[in-house]
Amino acid sequence: MQQPIKVLPIFIWMLFLVLALLIGLAIPLLPMKVSTIFGLMIITAMGIIVAFLLPARESVPERMIAALLVLAIASKFLWPSFSYIPIPGLPTKNPQRLIWAACLLYWVYTLMVNKELRERLAKRLSQSSTSLLVGIFFTWRFIAIFNSDYPDVSVRIFLLELFDYVPAYLFALTWLKHSIDVRRITTSLVVVLICIQFITLIEVITKSNLFLALVPTDTSSEEFLAAATETKMRAGFYRAQASFNHPLLLAQFAVSVLPLVLAGLFAKGQMLRRGLSVFALLGIPMILWATQTRTAMASAAVVVVVAGLLVAYNAATVKQHGFNKNIGGTIFLLCGSLLAVAALFLVIGLAEGRTAEESGSTFARVLMLELALDAAKDSWLLGYGPGVGGYKAALTSSNGRSSLDSQILSQLLEAGVVAMVVYSLFFFQAGKRFFGLAKVAGTEAGITYAMWCLTVVIFGFTSLVLSTPHNMPLLFFALGAIVVLKETSISAASATQEKRQLFMRPNFLRHE
């Protein structure tokens, strides 16, 4: 692998010089956006050439990978997609996307120089049913582009989805080696949630969002600013959005990470992780109150009740826990069942609406469902194209903006019934695994696995009444984490079985 570097150094340097000259000529001759894209393509090509010529690495740079993974996830949620940093002489840039692109390039580099990572990724892609579903989902959305009335819009939306969603899944499959890595990322997401809680608290106190000052001042941002201003008030109450595009997205993130917060409470011998989880848990009600979102309130109630029932069922049914713990678990299971009934009535009450405005919102969603099912009849297989289908059944507000408040319905109208079914299977599969983990919910590894499954399930619950896709990277990263946890749990179970078989052998056979 090192031989090409010794034989062709002059050629490589000449090639880099030519590419650099091309970038220099593109900046004054081409429009700013075109020259930026052209420059990024050239730099990427240079990086690929260097990666091919570099010798293969036997060891995995785990610290570097862990740091980049935490940075990528944190940037996705701590910096809004609508805020840019103005740099004189350069187009305004969003740090979130720059960090994401840098991590994506490094991911490609690590795959090219490290055989272990390539084998790990290939194994998890080929042996996981979740990977098959993800592949079908994006393949079908690509096919739906050919049925779009506005193919240019659909292509742009699809490419943005590939850039934002797919890397999150691939990062998890490639860079998370075992369950310990998943637990570290779990703690990192809890820290991110705490930071967001502080941002939310500042916004509630000041009644202003500092990130809105960084929105580019051009005509393309007028619609977003108008929508952001409109969603700030509900029945005279200020609604916070923190680093998200909408209060609903802030609420969706909080309730989706809530299961991971609960997982931290079961960390044995890790006082820092437990303390962070307790701190984050205390801040969840503040976010629910600050966003005034019925979906978040209902979802939080479902998370707490379902997670409690899982732990109580484990304590009541696993005989190894002992008689006292079985009795305590049975009592908590009965109490949890009563809370589940109460939570059901709470969800029904919130769905009906507590005010005339909330009742009107519920009625609008019911009307959207009817319009979506009616529109889907004409193109039920391929939909109307990514980014386009939602307008076929969206309601138009008084200010002229359209919305279709359901990601499930958006999938149906944008890419047909296949995309909708596959998208729904993400949540059904996670739910099946969640309830299948009842027997191991008493262990830290088991509860972590179960809570990541619950994160996906709750994300699906919020998708029923929310179509804004900005939190989708969290969903695909969670799907990847579940694949890793499933693989490592199977490996651990196999190791335990082998250990038991070894223990049962005669003494003279144990040292073979």
Secondary structure, DSSP 8 states (H G I E B T S, - for coil): --HHHHH-HHHHHHHHHHHHHHHHHHHHHS-HHHHHHHHHHHHHHHHHHHHHHS--BSS--HHHHHHHHHHHHHHHHHS-TT--B--TTS--B-HHHHHHHHHHHHHHHHHHHBHHHHHHHHHHHHS-HHHHHHHHHHHHHHHHGGG-SSHHHHHHHHHHHHHHTHHHHHHHHHH--SHHHHHHHHHHHHHHHHHHHHHHHHHHHHTS-GGGGGS--SGGGHHHHHHHHHTTEETTEE---TTSSSHHHHHHHHHHHHHHHHHHTT-TT-HHHHHHHHHHHHHHHHHHHHHT-HHHHHHHHHHHHHHHHHHHHHHHH-GGG-HHHHHHHHHHHHHHHHHHHHHHHHHHHHHH-SSHHHHHHHHHHHHHHHHHHHHHGGGTTTTT-TTTGGGGT-EE-TTS-EE---HHHHHHHHHHHHHHHHHHHHHHHHHHHHHHTGGGTTSHHHHHHHHHHHHHHHHHHHHTS----TTHHHHHHHHHHHHHHHHHHHHHHHHHHHHHHHHHS-GGGTT-
